[in-house]
Amino acid sequence: MARTEWLSDDELPQLDAHLAQLERFTEALADGVIDSGELAGQEAALVAAMKAVEGKLDDEQHALVTTLLVELTAYNVMSTLHGLTAERLSEKFAS
């Protein structure tokens, strides 16, 4: 399997391109609502992926991947909150 890069040439995360290919995700977003079943399905997929990887890592790799997952989670939360704040401000000051 060919390796897919995580960063663009200008060092921006390009996981969105990979995410767009994740059928379960795109189907869940299709109606604009994430229901509890879709969220549970994604959680199960995440747990399965974590279990598949975690046991194959030595301690140093495990620490690096743990940091990666934490930083990615922080980025996703911050990006979501930033987007929501920008949207609220735009609506508040729209003429």
C-alpha positions as CSV (number, residue, x, y, z in Angstrom):
1,M,0.0,0.0,0.0
2,A,1.4,3.4,-0.9
3,R,2.0,5.8,1.9
4,T,-0.2,8.9,2.0
5,E,1.4,12.0,3.3
6,W,0.0,13.7,6.5
7,L,1.3,17.1,5.6
8,S,1.1,19.3,2.5
9,D,4.3,20.8,1.0
10,D,3.7,23.9,3.1
11,E,3.4,21.7,6.2
12,L,-0.3,22.0,6.7
13,P,-2.3,19.0,7.9
14,Q,-3.9,17.4,4.9
15,L,-6.0,14.8,6.7
16,D,-9.2,16.4,5.3
17,A,-8.3,14.9,1.9
18,H,-8.2,11.4,3.6
19,L,-11.3,12.1,5.6
20,A,-13.2,12.9,2.4
21,Q,-12.5,9.4,1.3
22,L,-13.9,7.8,4.5
23,E,-17.3,6.6,3.3
24,R,-18.7,6.2,6.8
25,F,-17.9,9.8,7.6
26,T,-19.3,11.3,4.3
27,E,-22.5,9.3,4.7
28,A,-22.9,10.5,8.3
29,L,-22.5,14.1,7.2
30,A,-24.8,13.8,4.2
31,D,-27.9,14.9,6.1
32,G,-26.1,17.5,8.2
33,V,-26.8,15.7,11.4
34,I,-24.7,13.3,13.3
35,D,-27.0,11.0,15.3
36,S,-26.0,8.9,18.3
37,G,-25.7,5.7,16.2
38,E,-23.3,7.4,13.7
39,L,-21.2,8.7,16.6
40,A,-21.2,5.3,18.2
41,G,-20.1,3.7,14.9
42,Q,-17.3,6.2,14.6
43,E,-16.2,5.5,18.2
44,A,-16.1,1.8,17.5
45,A,-14.0,2.4,14.3
46,L,-11.6,4.6,16.3
47,V,-11.3,2.0,19.1
48,A,-10.6,-0.8,16.5
49,A,-8.0,1.4,14.8
50,M,-6.3,2.2,18.1
51,K,-6.3,-1.5,19.2
52,A,-4.8,-2.5,15.8
53,V,-1.9,0.0,16.1
54,E,-1.2,0.2,19.9
55,G,0.1,-3.4,20.3
56,K,2.5,-3.0,17.4
57,L,4.3,0.0,18.8
58,D,7.4,0.0,21.0
59,D,7.4,2.4,24.0
60,E,9.1,5.2,22.1
61,Q,6.7,4.9,19.1
62,H,3.7,4.6,21.5
63,A,4.7,7.9,23.2
64,L,5.0,9.6,19.8
65,V,1.7,8.3,18.6
66,T,0.0,9.3,21.9
67,T,1.3,12.8,21.5
68,L,0.1,12.9,17.9
69,L,-3.4,11.7,18.9
70,V,-3.6,14.3,21.7
71,E,-2.4,17.1,19.5
72,L,-4.8,16.1,16.7
73,T,-7.7,16.0,19.2
74,A,-6.8,19.4,20.6
75,Y,-6.5,20.8,17.0
76,N,-9.9,19.4,16.1
77,V,-11.6,20.8,19.2
78,M,-10.0,24.2,18.7
79,S,-10.7,24.3,15.0
80,T,-14.4,23.5,15.6
81,L,-14.7,26.1,18.4
82,H,-13.0,28.7,16.2
83,G,-15.4,27.9,13.3
84,L,-18.4,28.1,15.6
85,T,-17.2,31.5,17.0
86,A,-16.5,32.9,13.6
87,E,-20.0,31.8,12.4
88,R,-21.7,33.3,15.4
89,L,-19.8,36.6,14.9
90,S,-20.7,36.6,11.2
91,E,-24.4,36.1,12.0
92,K,-24.4,38.7,14.7
93,F,-22.8,41.4,12.6
94,A,-24.5,40.5,9.3
95,S,-26.4,43.4,7.8
